[in-house]
Amino acid sequence: MALLFASAGLVMGQSATERREAAVLKARAGQMAAAQADLRALLAAGIDDGLVAMDLVTLLQQDGKAAEAVAVFKQAARADPPDYALLAATRANRDVRLYDDAAVLAREGMRRFPTEPVWPLLLSLVLSDAGKTAEALEILKQPGAARAPPLERLLAQAYAYRRAGEPFMAMKIYSEAIRLAPANAGVRDEAASVLSDLGAPYGAAMVAGTTPPISAAEAGAMVRWGSEIRPADPTRRFEGTDAALARLDALLASVPPDQTALRRRIRLDRVVALRDRLRMKEAAEEAEALRADGPLPAFVDQAYGDALLYLRRPEEAREAFARVVAQSPKDIQARYG
């Protein structure tokens, strides 16, 4: 008992700095939750050496708790936060999509720490997130950004072009980045994502290897080819679509239930394949199940409308085609049903 009281007295006798540093050591040892709890307790008790809140902001942001990090930083209202805390707060604001606030903090970082290239790069990313891509690209031309590692600068530039809706320019920059760091998996994944968006999933697989999202994109391409490329022998006209359906079904069986976005993407392509295979009842049922969880993209609503029309449900088909026209006013097929 005396030992316990002595230990407690030692803790209570520690300064705010010592207790803060002890919490940080816990975080470095992998005890992130305990470290955050200790720092929260210090703040709740009004104990702060000026860095308790700053260290808590940093740990929270590193732990994916961006909203709390933003709140703690604002509550601290420190006029001159250290660079590491300012950086964490900027990233946390970006993570919760408070892009204007993140930009203000990034500009403060550029002003106070002009030799640190992380600030112009981060500001460029934030501006790209906010849709200010022209400004984001201009930031990357400044001397501060020129001091950044070339790979990081290229990635920020490619991100800006991608957000600007210029995938070919983005791909050009990603190609430079791959030449600079051919073994960097992250760079290859970004380039592959652009290729997938451009409708080139097999090219994406060549760049980054086969991943579940790329496999799903490849299966989607198979669906399109199945309807567009028909063998000369009419008895084999469904071979491509059958192969696409088999690939989609295999993917659905392999993707875990918690990957809801990827599973939905596969199922959307499956509706189109079912329509192309003239399995109209299944196509309509699958589309209705998907529609219960959210609006269908135009290409799936088109397939849904076709299935409904085939099943002699013209009023519902008309509604589906109307949704397609609302999304794609120039879609002639949807206009005529």
Stockholm file with secondary structure:
# STOCKHOLM 1.0

chainA/1-337         MALLFASAGLVMGQSATERREAAVLKARAGQMAAAQADLRALLAAGIDDGLVAMDLVTLLQQDGKAAEAVAVFKQAARADPPDYALLAATRANRDVRLYDDAAVLAREGMRRFPTEPVWPLLLSLVLSDAGKTAEALEILKQPGAARAPPLERLLAQAYAYRRAGEPFMAMKIYSEAIRLAPANAGVRDEAASVLSDLGAPYGAAMVAGTTPPISAAEAGAMVRWGSEIRPADPTRRFEGTDAALARLDALLASVPPDQTALRRRIRLDRVVALRDRLRMKEAAEEAEALRADGPLPAFVDQAYGDALLYLRRPEEAREAFARVVAQSPKDIQARYG
#=GR chainA/1-337 SS CHHHHHHHHHHHHSCHHHHHHHHHHHHHTTCHHHHHHHHHHHHHTTCCSSSHHHHHHHHHHHTTCHHHHHHHHHHHCCSSCCHHHHHHHHHHHHHTTCHHHHHHHHHHHHHHCTTCTHHHHHHHHHHHHTTCHHHHHHHTTSHHHHTSCHHHHHHHHHHHHHHTTCHHHHHHHHHHHHHHCTTCHHHHHHHHHHHHHTTCHHHHHHHHCCCHHHHHHHHHHHHHHHHHCCCSSGGGTTHHHHHHHHHHHHHHHHSCTTCHHHHHHHHHHHHHHHHHTTCHHHHHHHHHHHHTTSCCCHHHHHHHHHHHHHTTCHHHHHHHHHHHHHHCTTCHHHHHC
#=GC SS_cons         CHHHHHHHHHHHHSCHHHHHHHHHHHHHTTCHHHHHHHHHHHHHTTCCSSSHHHHHHHHHHHTTCHHHHHHHHHHHCCSSCCHHHHHHHHHHHHHTTCHHHHHHHHHHHHHHCTTCTHHHHHHHHHHHHTTCHHHHHHHTTSHHHHTSCHHHHHHHHHHHHHHTTCHHHHHHHHHHHHHHCTTCHHHHHHHHHHHHHTTCHHHHHHHHCCCHHHHHHHHHHHHHHHHHCCCSSGGGTTHHHHHHHHHHHHHHHHSCTTCHHHHHHHHHHHHHHHHHTTCHHHHHHHHHHHHTTSCCCHHHHHHHHHHHHHTTCHHHHHHHHHHHHHHCTTCHHHHHC
//
